[in-house]
Amino acid sequence: MKYCLYMDESGDHGLTQVDDRFPVFLLCGVLVQENDYQAIRNSINAVKLEFWNNIHVIFHSRDIRKCEKEFSVLFDLEKKQRFYERINDVVRENNYTVFASAIRKDKYINRFGRLGNDVYEIALSFIIERTIFFLDDIRDDQKELQIIIEKRGLKEDRELHEHFQRLLARGTGYITPERLKGCRLSISFKSKRENINGLQLADLIAYPIARYVIEEHRPNLPYELIRNKIYTKKGNLYGLKVYP
């Protein structure tokens, strides 16, 4: 069986500056079994058709929150409420598993300095590890894992691809190279313009988790919907890690 891990981020991974209002970088992975993806795609497209009468609108969390670009229609408060209800349905009713890694950049800099390891690579390594743990419990000798990441830039994509190749060659602190290769692990970079609904779902999910990391005790209904989708093992929230 093929599994796709759609990945998106919330916040800036750079350490040169820290926004006191949003001092977190979070990488989010949404793992979808191939057989479940069509239902996700159809449910997202149904929302697009309902509000824009076409499926080519690309959901982007920031634009939605700011009511910018196509989402200026959400200045209509009644329409906005109905839209969020539909999005909540998409998040709640589809089958997928969430893995997320957050770096509190202010605390990370205090501990390791601004020249510490690349926080994107730290987050990616964690998500891959936990995804492999999840797949280990599935009896299937033909498992295949494809990681799909939105393009960020030639330099950033090249560096990330090099990190991925190092992971395949060396493994991680918990996963051997043999276990990674046993899942037929691959990675691909896709443009936002390709309108991939799996990436858009990851984008919608990343921000509420980041807000939870920043303000754990603040009411956060979107996170409560997502929490049940985060990978758990033996009753523990195994698919969310906050550094340091």
C-alpha positions, 0 to 999 in steps of 0.5 A: 500500500502506498502512503503519502506524507503531505508536509507544510509549515507555519512560521519562519524557520530562520533564526536571525529574527524572532517574532515575539507574537509568533516565536514558533516554527512548526512543520506539519505532516499529514499521512494519507493512505492512497485509498483515502486520498480521493475522499479528501480531495473530493471533500475539499473540492466540494467546499471550493465549488460551493463558495467559488464555483470552481476547484482551482482556488488554492487554500492558504491559511494566511490568506483565509485568516486575512480574508485576502485574494479569493478569500475576500468573500469571507468578509461576509460574516455569514459566509465566513461562518459557513465556510469554517463549518465546512472546513471543520467538516473536512478536518473532522470527517476524513481519514489521515494521521498528523505528525508535527514538530515545533521549535520554540525559536526563542528558547532554542536560541537561548539554549543553542545560539543562532548558529544551531542546527537547521530547525527545518531539518530537525523538524523533518527528521522527527516527523519521518521517524514517527511516521516510520514508527506508525508504519511499523505497526502496519502489516504490509510488506509492500509499504511505500512512503512518498513525502510531498513538500511544497517548493520553497526555493531552489537553494532551500529545496536543494539543501532539504534534498541533501538532508533527505539523502543523508537520512537515507544513507545514515538513518536517524538516532532511532531509525536505521537506513535499512528501516527507511529503505524498507518503506521505499521512502521517496521525496518530491517537491511540488509547486503551490500552483499545482493545486494539490489538496493534500498540501492544502490540508497540511497548510490548514492543519499546521497553523492551529497546532502552532497556535496551540504550542504558543498559547496552550491554554487558550481556547482553540477549537480547530486544534481540538478537532485536529488533536484526535488525528495526531498520532498516539501510541499507548495513550500518549500523544506520540506525533507532536514534539516541541523543541527544546 
